[in-house]
């Protein structure tokens, strides 16, 4: 599939849940054959990671504008 994941240095909107991912709390991916990068929350809560489930539980469902997590 050609996907690689690395911790994010910049914030962005999670492509899985739609909420904001703060720098260092998720991962970014580059897909082969596509331009740009996409960001997602962590899979587990290790080393300061935040999961999509944690954000959904705290904020509910996402809106059009990304919600920054604390």
C-alpha positions in Angstrom: 0.0 0.0 0.0 2.9 2.3 0.5 1.9 4.3 3.6 4.3 5.4 6.2 3.4 7.0 9.6 5.5 9.4 11.7 4.7 11.7 14.7 3.3 15.0 13.5 5.3 18.2 14.1 2.4 20.4 12.9 -1.3 20.4 13.8 -4.0 19.4 11.4 -7.5 17.9 11.0 -7.7 14.2 11.7 -8.9 12.4 8.5 -10.5 9.6 10.6 -12.6 11.6 13.2 -12.5 15.2 11.9 -11.1 16.8 15.1 -7.9 18.9 15.4 -4.7 17.0 16.1 -2.2 19.1 18.1 1.5 18.9 17.2 3.2 15.8 18.7 0.0 14.1 19.7 -0.7 12.1 16.5 0.8 10.9 13.2 1.1 12.2 9.7 1.0 10.0 6.6 2.1 10.4 3.0 0.3 8.2 0.6 2.0 7.1 -2.6 0.7 8.8 -5.6 -1.0 11.6 -3.8 0.1 15.2 -3.0 0.3 16.5 0.5 0.1 14.9 3.9 -2.8 13.7 6.1 -2.9 13.7 9.9 -4.6 11.3 12.4 -4.7 10.8 16.1 -2.6 8.1 17.8 -3.7 4.5 18.1 -2.8 4.3 21.8 -2.3 6.8 24.6 1.5 6.3 25.0 4.0 9.1 25.1 1.4 11.9 25.2 -0.7 10.5 22.4 -4.4 11.3 22.0 -6.8 8.9 20.4 -9.8 9.6 18.3 -12.0 8.0 21.0 -10.6 10.3 23.7 -11.4 13.4 21.6 -14.9 12.1 20.6 -15.7 11.4 24.3 -14.7 14.9 25.3 -16.1 17.0 22.5 -18.9 14.9 20.9 -19.1 14.9 17.1 -17.0 17.2 14.9 -18.3 20.4 13.2 -17.2 22.0 10.0 -14.4 24.0 11.7 -11.9 21.7 13.5 -11.9 21.8 17.3 -8.5 22.1 18.9 -7.9 19.6 21.7 -6.4 21.0 24.9 
